């Protein structure tokens, strides 16, 4: 009889220790989200029949963007604690075996999966572990006594179980208590849990230095691409100007088929340029009535998705707004935040500058506003 194995990926955390604007499972590493790496590692294994992801409430858009065109069932949503999230996920899947995995451990070697599935032939549960190499001591203001490490191990994920057994273990767990992992729940229910050799590649991505190390490990596969975007819009009657996704009160507006956000249009063209994907006019032609009055953040989000779909990572955007009016300085911070949120990168990777042409040319005559942007990304070498 062929046994069916499902991978259950828990991707609902907030990742606050990373210090980023996005939960860590949605941060990019080597051009795609951490979650996408975890999905690919499991979905690509020949013994895995299905992958189910559990996400937090309100993360639906982030999830759709992260998985791109991967064919997956709808995510399971909700749960306050990790235990509740896993229990909800277990209730949604079918099969004989389940591998419960943390999305923050994206680099899963196939041989670890092999060892876990082989162990399930002998026991209802199995986990990957690594020996403790460092000296351990009791913590405190002063270093405490050394703790013997010969009987200790570092426990990783994925943790593998017979599906019916771990479901029953979760059902019998004292809901007033919390568990650090599913192996603890299994052992409390009397299940034997075997250990197999883990991998240093399975270390959890937790702090910024972990992400930097992951990038360095994958960096040889990526090459840098830079492109320039430029746009101009004339003034027209109105009472406000859209710049960088921020509406700035003014005695006039900018004329255009959309909302005429000259700053976002320049960045959009720069991103298209990095992947050789035409320009804003080819994707959103002004002759198409559906884009009349459209918010330009839609254009920039689309360009961002095109870069990500090509396997790219956006490293930096530098925007220069050229005008005599309105004054950009008081709104610079809000514009920077807006652009960072639309693109999905940290504000530190967005630069916003403003200048004039010393009253020369059409901007100097206050006839309109120009903007130029430079975008830098990294693409997989195979896509360049």
C-alpha positions as CSV (number, residue, x, y, z in Angstrom):
1,X,0.0,0.0,0.0
2,X,1.3,3.4,-0.9
3,X,1.4,5.9,2.0
4,X,0.5,9.5,1.4
5,X,2.7,12.2,3.0
6,X,1.6,15.8,3.5
7,X,4.0,18.7,4.4
8,X,2.4,21.2,6.8
9,X,4.3,24.6,6.9
10,X,3.6,27.0,9.7
11,X,4.1,30.5,8.4
12,X,2.1,32.7,10.8
13,X,4.7,34.5,12.9
14,X,5.5,38.2,13.0
15,X,9.3,37.8,13.1
16,X,9.8,40.9,15.3
17,X,13.4,40.1,16.1
18,X,14.3,40.6,12.4
19,X,13.4,44.3,12.7
20,X,11.8,44.5,9.2
21,X,8.5,45.9,8.1
22,X,7.3,42.4,6.9
23,X,7.0,39.1,8.9
24,X,10.3,37.2,8.3
25,X,8.6,34.4,6.3
26,X,7.8,36.9,3.6
27,X,11.1,38.6,3.5
28,X,13.1,37.9,0.3
29,X,16.2,35.8,0.2
30,X,17.9,35.4,-3.2
31,X,15.0,36.8,-5.0
32,X,12.1,35.0,-3.4
33,X,10.3,34.9,-0.1
34,X,11.6,32.7,2.8
35,X,8.3,30.9,2.7
36,X,8.7,30.1,-1.1
37,X,12.1,28.5,-0.4
38,X,10.5,26.3,2.3
39,X,7.7,25.3,0.0
40,X,10.0,24.4,-2.9
41,X,12.2,22.3,-0.7
42,X,9.3,20.1,0.4
43,X,7.2,20.2,-2.8
44,X,10.3,19.2,-4.8
45,X,10.8,16.0,-2.8
46,X,9.5,12.9,-4.6
47,X,8.0,11.5,-1.4
48,X,5.9,14.6,-0.5
49,X,2.4,14.3,-2.0
50,X,1.0,17.7,-0.9
51,X,2.0,20.9,0.8
52,X,-0.4,22.8,3.1
53,X,0.6,26.2,4.5
54,X,-0.9,27.8,7.7
55,X,-0.8,31.6,7.9
56,X,-1.8,34.3,10.3
57,X,-5.0,36.3,9.8
58,X,-4.4,39.4,7.7
59,X,-1.5,37.8,5.8
60,X,-3.5,36.7,2.8
61,X,-2.0,39.2,0.3
62,X,1.5,38.6,1.5
63,X,1.0,34.9,1.1
64,X,-0.4,35.2,-2.5
65,X,2.6,37.4,-3.4
66,X,5.1,35.0,-1.8
67,X,3.9,31.8,-3.5
68,X,3.5,33.5,-7.0
69,X,2.3,30.9,-9.4
70,X,2.9,27.8,-7.2
71,X,-0.1,25.5,-7.3
72,X,-1.1,25.1,-3.6
73,X,-4.4,24.6,-1.8
74,X,-5.9,27.7,-0.1
75,X,-3.9,28.4,3.2
76,X,-5.3,27.6,6.6
77,X,-5.8,30.9,8.4
78,X,-5.9,31.7,12.1
79,X,-4.9,30.5,15.5
80,X,-3.3,32.5,18.4
81,X,-0.5,30.1,19.4
82,X,1.7,27.9,17.3
83,X,0.0,24.9,18.8
84,X,-3.4,26.2,17.7
85,X,-2.1,26.9,14.2
86,X,-0.7,23.4,13.8
87,X,-3.9,21.9,15.2
88,X,-5.9,23.8,12.6
89,X,-3.6,22.7,9.9
90,X,-3.7,19.1,10.9
91,X,-7.5,19.2,10.8
92,X,-7.4,20.5,7.2
93,X,-5.1,17.8,5.6
94,X,-5.4,14.1,4.7
95,X,-3.0,11.2,4.4
96,X,-0.9,8.9,6.4
97,X,2.2,10.9,7.3
98,X,2.7,14.6,8.0
99,X,5.9,16.7,8.2
100,X,5.3,19.8,10.3
101,X,7.8,22.4,9.3
102,X,8.6,26.1,10.3
103,X,8.7,28.4,7.3
104,X,11.7,30.2,9.0
105,X,13.8,27.1,8.2
106,X,13.8,27.5,4.4
107,X,16.8,25.4,3.4
108,X,15.7,21.8,3.9
109,X,18.1,19.1,2.5
110,X,16.4,16.2,0.8
111,X,18.4,13.7,2.8
112,X,16.9,14.9,6.1
113,X,13.4,14.3,4.7
114,X,14.6,10.9,3.6
115,X,15.8,10.0,7.1
116,X,12.6,11.3,8.7
117,X,10.3,9.2,6.4
118,X,12.4,6.1,6.9
119,X,12.1,6.5,10.7
120,X,8.3,6.6,10.5
121,X,8.5,3.0,9.4
122,X,9.7,2.2,12.9
123,X,7.9,4.7,15.2
124,X,5.0,7.1,15.1
125,X,7.2,10.2,15.3
126,X,10.7,11.4,14.3
127,X,12.6,14.7,14.5
128,X,15.9,15.9,13.2
129,X,18.5,16.8,15.8
130,X,22.1,18.1,16.0
131,X,24.5,17.6,18.9
132,X,25.2,20.6,21.2
133,X,28.8,21.7,20.4
134,X,29.1,24.7,22.8
135,X,29.7,24.6,26.5
136,X,26.4,25.2,28.3
137,X,26.0,27.0,31.6
138,X,23.2,28.3,33.8
139,X,22.4,31.9,32.8
140,X,22.4,34.9,35.1
141,X,24.3,38.1,35.9
142,X,27.1,35.9,36.8
143,X,27.9,32.7,34.9
144,X,26.4,29.7,36.6
145,X,27.4,26.1,36.8
146,X,28.2,24.2,33.6
147,X,25.3,21.9,32.4
148,X,26.3,18.5,31.0
149,X,25.7,18.5,27.3
150,X,26.3,14.8,26.4
151,X,22.6,14.0,26.8
152,X,21.3,17.2,25.1
153,X,20.4,17.8,21.4
154,X,19.2,20.7,19.3
155,X,15.8,19.8,17.9
156,X,14.9,21.1,14.5
157,X,12.0,20.8,12.0
158,X,10.4,19.3,10.0
159,X,9.0,17.0,12.6
160,X,7.5,13.9,11.1
161,X,4.5,11.9,12.5
162,X,1.8,9.4,11.7
163,X,-1.0,11.9,10.9
164,X,-3.7,10.1,13.0
165,X,-1.3,9.8,16.0
166,X,-0.3,13.5,16.1
167,X,-3.9,14.6,15.6
168,X,-4.9,12.5,18.7
169,X,-1.9,13.8,20.6
170,X,-3.0,17.4,19.9
171,X,-6.5,16.6,20.9
172,X,-5.4,15.2,24.3
173,X,-3.0,18.1,25.1
174,X,-3.8,20.3,28.1
175,X,-5.0,23.5,26.4
176,X,-4.0,25.6,29.4
177,X,-0.3,24.8,28.7
178,X,1.8,25.7,25.7
179,X,4.3,23.5,23.9
180,X,7.6,24.5,22.3
181,X,7.2,22.0,19.5
182,X,5.0,19.1,18.3
183,X,7.4,16.4,19.5
184,X,6.7,17.6,23.1
185,X,3.0,17.1,22.4
186,X,3.6,13.7,20.9
187,X,5.7,12.5,23.9
188,X,3.1,13.8,26.4
189,X,0.6,11.5,24.6
190,X,3.0,8.5,25.1
191,X,4.2,8.4,21.5
192,X,7.8,7.3,20.8
193,X,9.7,9.9,18.8
194,X,12.9,8.8,17.1
195,X,15.8,11.2,16.4
196,X,17.6,11.4,13.0
197,X,20.6,13.4,11.9
198,X,19.6,17.0,11.2
199,X,21.5,19.7,9.3
200,X,23.1,23.1,10.0
201,X,21.2,24.3,6.9
202,X,18.0,24.0,9.0
203,X,19.0,26.7,11.5
204,X,16.1,29.1,11.9
205,X,16.3,32.6,10.3
206,X,15.7,34.8,13.4
207,X,17.9,37.9,13.4
208,X,19.2,40.2,10.6
209,X,22.6,38.4,10.5
210,X,20.8,35.1,9.7
211,X,19.4,36.7,6.6
212,X,22.7,38.2,5.6
213,X,24.3,34.7,5.9
214,X,21.6,33.2,3.8
215,X,22.1,35.8,1.1
216,X,25.9,35.2,1.1
217,X,25.3,31.5,0.8
218,X,23.1,32.0,-2.3
219,X,24.8,35.2,-3.6
220,X,26.9,33.4,-6.4
221,X,23.6,32.6,-8.2
222,X,22.6,36.3,-8.4
223,X,23.8,39.2,-10.6
224,X,23.0,42.9,-10.3
225,X,20.9,44.9,-12.7
226,X,20.3,48.7,-12.7
227,X,17.9,50.7,-14.8
228,X,16.7,54.4,-15.0
229,X,13.2,55.6,-15.2
230,X,12.1,59.1,-16.1
231,X,8.6,60.8,-16.3
232,X,7.1,64.2,-16.8
233,X,3.6,65.6,-16.1
234,X,2.3,69.1,-16.7
235,X,0.2,71.1,-14.2
236,X,-3.5,71.3,-14.6
237,X,-6.5,72.7,-12.6
238,X,-6.9,71.0,-9.3
239,X,-6.2,71.1,-5.6
240,X,-3.5,68.5,-5.0
241,X,-0.5,66.7,-6.4
242,X,0.2,63.0,-6.0
243,X,3.9,62.3,-5.4
244,X,5.2,58.9,-4.4
245,X,1.8,57.7,-3.4
246,X,1.2,60.8,-1.1
247,X,-1.4,63.4,-1.9
248,X,0.2,66.8,-1.3
249,X,-2.2,69.8,-1.1
250,X,-1.5,72.4,-3.8
251,X,-3.2,75.0,-5.9
252,X,-3.0,72.7,-8.9
253,X,-2.9,69.1,-9.9
254,X,-0.9,67.1,-12.5
255,X,-2.5,66.2,-15.8
256,X,-2.5,62.6,-16.9
257,X,-4.6,59.6,-17.8
258,X,-4.1,58.1,-14.4
259,X,-3.5,60.0,-11.2
260,X,-0.3,61.4,-12.8
261,X,2.0,60.4,-9.9
262,X,5.2,61.3,-11.7
263,X,7.4,59.8,-9.0
264,X,5.8,56.4,-9.0
265,X,5.7,56.4,-12.8
266,X,9.5,56.9,-12.9
267,X,10.1,54.1,-10.4
268,X,7.8,51.8,-12.3
269,X,9.7,52.4,-15.5
270,X,13.0,51.8,-13.7
271,X,11.8,48.5,-12.4
272,X,10.6,47.4,-15.8
273,X,14.0,48.4,-17.2
274,X,15.9,46.1,-14.8
275,X,14.2,43.0,-16.3
276,X,13.9,44.4,-19.9
277,X,10.2,44.4,-19.7
278,X,9.1,47.4,-21.7
279,X,7.8,50.5,-20.1
280,X,4.7,51.8,-18.2
281,X,3.0,52.7,-21.5
282,X,3.3,49.2,-22.9
283,X,1.7,47.6,-19.8
284,X,-0.8,50.4,-19.0
285,X,-1.5,52.2,-22.3
286,X,-3.2,55.6,-22.0
287,X,-5.6,54.5,-24.7
288,X,-7.1,51.9,-22.4
289,X,-10.1,53.5,-20.5
290,X,-9.7,51.1,-17.5
291,X,-6.6,53.1,-16.4
292,X,-8.3,56.5,-16.4
293,X,-7.8,58.1,-13.0
294,X,-6.1,54.9,-11.7
295,X,-4.0,55.0,-8.6
296,X,-0.3,54.7,-9.6
297,X,0.5,52.5,-6.7
298,X,-1.2,49.8,-8.8
299,X,1.4,50.3,-11.6
300,X,4.3,50.1,-9.2
301,X,3.0,47.0,-7.4
302,X,2.6,45.3,-10.8
303,X,6.2,46.2,-11.7
304,X,7.4,44.9,-8.4
305,X,5.5,41.6,-9.0
306,X,7.1,41.3,-12.5
307,X,10.5,41.6,-11.0
308,X,9.7,39.0,-8.3
309,X,8.2,36.7,-10.9
310,X,11.5,36.9,-12.8
311,X,13.2,35.7,-9.6
312,X,14.6,39.2,-8.8
313,X,15.2,41.0,-5.5
314,X,14.8,44.7,-5.3
315,X,17.9,46.1,-3.5
316,X,17.5,49.8,-3.8
317,X,15.5,52.6,-5.3
318,X,16.8,56.2,-5.7
319,X,14.2,58.9,-6.6
320,X,14.8,62.5,-7.6
321,X,11.8,64.8,-7.9
322,X,12.4,67.9,-10.0
323,X,10.1,70.9,-9.4
324,X,9.8,74.4,-8.2
325,X,6.5,73.6,-6.4
326,X,5.1,72.1,-4.3
327,X,7.8,71.9,-1.7
328,X,8.8,68.2,-1.3
329,X,10.9,68.5,1.9
330,X,8.0,68.4,4.4
331,X,6.6,65.3,2.7
332,X,9.9,63.4,2.1
333,X,9.5,61.0,4.9
334,X,5.9,60.1,4.0
335,X,6.9,59.6,0.4
336,X,9.7,57.3,1.4
337,X,7.5,55.2,3.6
338,X,4.8,55.0,0.9
339,X,7.3,53.7,-1.7
340,X,8.9,51.2,0.7
341,X,5.5,49.8,1.5
342,X,4.4,49.5,-2.1
343,X,7.6,47.8,-3.2
344,X,7.9,45.6,0.0
345,X,11.4,46.7,1.0
346,X,12.9,48.4,4.0
347,X,12.8,52.2,4.1
348,X,16.6,52.2,4.4
349,X,16.6,50.9,0.8
350,X,14.6,53.9,-0.5
351,X,16.2,57.3,-1.2
352,X,14.0,60.3,-2.0
353,X,15.6,63.6,-3.1
354,X,14.2,66.8,-4.5
355,X,15.8,69.6,-6.6
356,X,15.0,72.5,-8.8
357,X,16.3,73.6,-12.2
358,X,17.1,77.1,-10.9
359,X,14.0,78.4,-12.8
360,X,15.3,77.1,-16.1
361,X,13.1,75.0,-18.4
362,X,9.5,73.9,-18.0
363,X,9.9,72.9,-14.4
364,X,11.6,76.2,-13.7
365,X,8.6,78.0,-15.2
366,X,6.3,76.0,-12.9
367,X,4.7,74.3,-15.9
368,X,5.0,70.8,-14.5
369,X,7.1,68.3,-12.5
370,X,9.7,65.7,-13.6
371,X,11.1,62.7,-11.8
372,X,13.9,60.3,-12.4
373,X,14.5,57.0,-10.6
374,X,17.2,54.5,-10.5
375,X,16.4,50.9,-9.4
376,X,18.9,48.2,-8.5
377,X,17.9,44.6,-8.3
378,X,19.5,41.2,-8.3
379,X,18.4,38.4,-10.7
380,X,19.3,34.7,-10.9
381,X,22.2,34.3,-13.4
382,X,20.0,32.1,-15.5
383,X,17.6,34.9,-16.2
384,X,20.2,37.5,-17.3
